[in-house]
Amino acid sequence: MIKENILMLRNVNGYSQEAVAEKIGISRQAYAKWEKGETVPDVERCQKLAELYGVTLDSLVNFSDKVGTTTLLPEPKGKHIFGTTRINDRGQIVIPKKARDLFDITPDDALIILGDEEEGIAIIKADKFEKRLNDAWNRVKREIEE
């Protein structure tokens, strides 16, 4: 897993092996061995790689998931990939338990469905959305009054 993750993250970020090696204080040859799976980085180097790529140490080392046949990248810090779900014939989806637990979504919670025609759909709890809107309106009102 780690060899695939560091290879994908390096390429997505446009780094050469030499650039990554320099950033974390090792030789290019040592880094190349990690990507080939000949050796694995120690915990200290894994932490430096995780910081460099903006992912958690856990996702750098353990993340392995696919959507269809496409391998996903490790999750950035604070971002999550909860897996896939299907829409039933009534247009309903099941939000994965891990997501419901993390965001404290319970039965009867009101959710706002947001959409971007190019990016897709997002879901946010209605109370958080309402708070954001009210905060924005309050900032506008303060600016008008000044």
N, C-alpha and C positions, 0 to 999 in steps of 0.2 A: 504494500500500500504506500509506504513512505516514498519509495523510489518513483512510483507513478505520480504521486502528489507533487514532489519537488520538481520533477521534470515538467509537468503541466504548468505549475505556478511560475517557474522560470520562463517558460516560453510565452505564457500569457502576459507576463510583465515585461517582456522584451529584453531580458538580461542574457548575457552570455554566461557560460560556466565560469569563465575567468572573473567576470564582474561580481557574481554571487560569492565566489571564493574570496575575493578581496574584501567584500563587505562584511563577511563573517570571520575573516582572519585565518583562512586555511589555503592550501594549494589547490590549483585547478584540478590536479590529478586526484587529490583526495575527494574533491566534490564529484568528479566524474565517476569514481568508484561507487558513490552513493546512488547516483542515477542508474548505474548498471546493476545495482543490487549486490555488488561484490562485498561491500561493507555497509554499515549503517552509522549515521552520526550519533555522537553521544548526546546526552540530555541538554548540555549547555549549548551545543551547536544547533540542536533542534529548536531550542528557545529562540536563538538568534534568527533562524530561518523563519519561524512563526512570526516574529516581530517584523522582519523584512517584508514578508508577504501580507501582513495584516490579518493573520488567521490565528486561531487558538492552537496551542500546542497539541491538544487532543485531536483536533480536526486534521492537523498536519500529519500526525502519526497514524491515526485510525480511520479517517474518512474514506469511505469507498461506497459510492452510490451511482446509479445510472437512471436516466430518463430514457426509456426505450433502450436503444443500443448506445446512447451517448453517455460517456463517463463524465460525471460532474466534478467540478473543482471543490476542494475543501471550502467550508463555509467561512466567509470573513467574520471577524469578531462582531458579535451583536446581530448577525444575520443567520437565518436558519433555512434549511431545506427539509421540509417535513415529509417528503415523499409524494406519491401521486394519489389521486382519488378519482373516482368516476362520477359523472352526473347521472342520476337515475332518470327514468322516463317522465318524472314529474318536475325535472329541473333542479332537484335537490342534490347537495353534496354533503359529505361527511367531513368535518374538519378533524384531522388526526388528533388523537388524544394528547400526544406530546405538545401540540400547538395549543389545544384548549387549556392544558395545565399551565403552560408557560405564560399565556396571556389571560389566565383566569376567566375563561369563557365558560359560562354556565347556562343551563337551559333557561329560556326566557330573556337572555341578554339581547339587547337591540344591537344590531350590527349594521354598519353603513357599507355598501358595496360601491367602490370607486372604480372608474374605468378610464383607460387611456387607449385610444384606438390603435396606437402603435405598440404600446407596451403590455397591455392586458388589464387584468382585474386585480384589485386589492381590497382587502377587508379590514375595517377598523371598528373598534367598539364605539357605539354611538356617543357615549358620554365623553370619551377622549376627543372625538371629532368635534363635538359641541364645545368643549373647553378650548380647543385650538381656535375655533371660529370666534368665540367670545373674546379670547385674548387678542386676536388680530383686530377685531372691531374696537376693543378698548385702546389699542395702540393708535389706530386711526383717529379715534375721538381725541386722544391726548395731542396728537399732532395738529389737528384742526384748531384746538383750543389755544395752542401756543403761538 
